[in-house]
Amino acid sequence: MKALKTLILVASVAVLGATAVTASDTTATLRNGPIDREASAPRFAKVENNDIKRKRAYPMQPPTIPHKIDGYQVDLRVNRCMACHSRRVTEATQAPMVSVTHYMDRDGNFLADVSPRRYFCEQCHVTQTDARPLLENQFVDIDELLKASQSGGH
């Protein structure tokens, strides 16, 4: 029993010592600097404002917002997004209409206006920026996977 307590004590001291050394180490991280120093904040990414629809990576993925939304008011009284994307105005604005699912309640009943659970657009939809990815994206779209499997690839 005494040997076990000694072993635990020695292991604990070793772990604490290694932690103290690592704190000032310049271990490779996404921070680009030592872990024990505050890193400089990256610049704000520029929001793309080109109104070009992006490809979606998977079925039912909410589309990204292809334009700036700075200053858009979306609260209990006003939803600025609906000034262009409401089914009543899309012919005039040429903006895509929000999906019919946004006009359904949780029981599948159709409503005259956007469902309260779909009213706050930025719960699902985000603007696209020119931010450099922190990590390489290795995502492969399902269509690419199916095409590769049909042609004998992996």
C-alpha positions in Angstrom: 0.0 0.0 0.0 2.9 2.3 0.9 4.5 1.6 -2.5 1.2 2.6 -4.3 1.0 5.9 -2.4 4.6 6.6 -3.3 4.0 5.8 -6.9 1.0 8.1 -7.1 2.9 10.9 -5.4 5.9 10.6 -7.9 3.5 10.4 -10.9 1.6 13.5 -9.6 4.9 15.5 -9.2 6.0 14.4 -12.7 2.7 15.6 -14.3 2.7 18.9 -12.4 6.3 19.5 -13.5 5.6 18.7 -17.1 2.6 21.0 -17.0 4.8 23.9 -15.7 7.3 23.4 -18.5 4.6 23.1 -21.2 3.0 26.4 -20.1 5.9 28.5 -21.5 6.5 26.1 -24.4 5.8 27.2 -28.0 3.7 24.2 -28.7 2.1 24.4 -32.2 -1.4 25.7 -31.7 -3.9 27.8 -33.7 -2.9 30.7 -31.5 0.5 31.2 -33.3 2.3 31.8 -30.1 3.0 30.6 -26.6 0.0 29.4 -24.6 0.9 31.5 -21.6 0.7 34.8 -23.5 -2.3 36.6 -24.8 -2.3 36.4 -28.6 -3.2 39.4 -30.9 -6.8 39.2 -32.1 -7.1 38.4 -35.8 -8.6 41.1 -38.1 -12.3 41.0 -38.7 -13.1 39.1 -41.9 -14.7 41.0 -44.7 -18.3 40.0 -45.4 -18.8 38.9 -49.0 -21.4 41.1 -50.7 -21.8 39.6 -54.2 -25.3 38.1 -54.1 -24.0 34.8 -55.5 -25.7 31.7 -54.1 -23.2 29.1 -52.7 -23.4 25.4 -53.1 -24.8 23.6 -50.1 -22.8 20.8 -48.6 -25.7 18.6 -47.5 -29.5 18.3 -47.9 -31.5 20.7 -45.8 -28.4 22.9 -45.1 -29.6 26.5 -44.5 -28.2 28.7 -47.3 -25.6 31.3 -46.4 -26.5 35.0 -46.7 -24.7 36.3 -49.8 -24.8 39.9 -48.8 -24.1 42.3 -46.0 -26.6 42.5 -43.2 -25.0 45.3 -41.1 -27.7 47.3 -39.5 -30.6 44.9 -40.3 -33.2 45.0 -37.6 -34.6 41.6 -36.6 -36.5 41.8 -33.4 -40.0 41.1 -32.1 -41.5 44.0 -34.1 -39.5 44.0 -37.3 -37.7 41.5 -39.5 -35.7 43.4 -42.2 -34.9 40.1 -44.1 -38.6 39.7 -44.9 -38.6 43.1 -46.7 -37.0 41.2 -49.6 -37.5 37.5 -48.9 -41.2 37.4 -48.0 -43.4 35.6 -50.4 -45.4 38.8 -50.9 -42.5 40.8 -52.3 -40.1 38.3 -54.0 -41.4 39.2 -57.5 -40.5 42.8 -57.0 -37.2 42.3 -55.2 -36.0 39.2 -57.2 -34.7 37.8 -53.9 -35.3 34.1 -53.2 -38.4 33.4 -51.2 -37.9 31.8 -47.8 -38.8 28.1 -47.8 -42.4 27.0 -47.3 -41.2 25.2 -44.2 -40.7 28.7 -42.6 -44.5 29.1 -42.9 -45.3 25.9 -41.0 -45.8 25.4 -37.3 -44.2 22.4 -35.5 -47.3 20.3 -36.2 -47.0 20.8 -40.0 -49.9 23.3 -40.3 -49.4 26.1 -42.8 -49.5 29.7 -41.4 -50.3 33.0 -43.1 -47.0 34.4 -42.0 -43.6 33.1 -41.0 -43.6 30.8 -38.0 -42.3 32.3 -34.8 -39.8 29.5 -34.5 -38.3 30.5 -37.9 -38.6 34.3 -37.5 -35.0 35.0 -36.3 -33.1 34.2 -39.5 -29.6 34.2 -38.0 -30.3 31.3 -35.9 -29.6 29.2 -39.0 -28.4 31.5 -41.7 -25.0 33.2 -41.6 -23.1 35.7 -43.8 -20.2 34.4 -45.7 -16.8 36.0 -45.1 -13.3 36.0 -46.7 -11.9 34.5 -43.5 -8.9 32.2 -44.0 -9.9 28.7 -42.6 -8.0 27.8 -39.4 -7.7 24.2 -40.5 -7.8 22.6 -43.9 -11.3 21.5 -44.8 -11.3 17.8 -45.8 -15.1 17.6 -46.1 -16.3 15.6 -49.2 -19.8 16.2 -50.5 -22.1 13.2 -50.7 -22.3 13.6 -54.5 -18.5 13.4 -54.8 -18.5 10.3 -52.7 -21.2 8.6 -54.8 -19.4 9.5 -58.0 -16.1 8.1 -56.7 -17.7 4.9 -55.6 -19.4 4.4 -58.9 -16.2 4.9 -60.8 -14.3 2.4 -58.6 -12.5 5.1 -56.5 -12.5 5.2 -52.7 
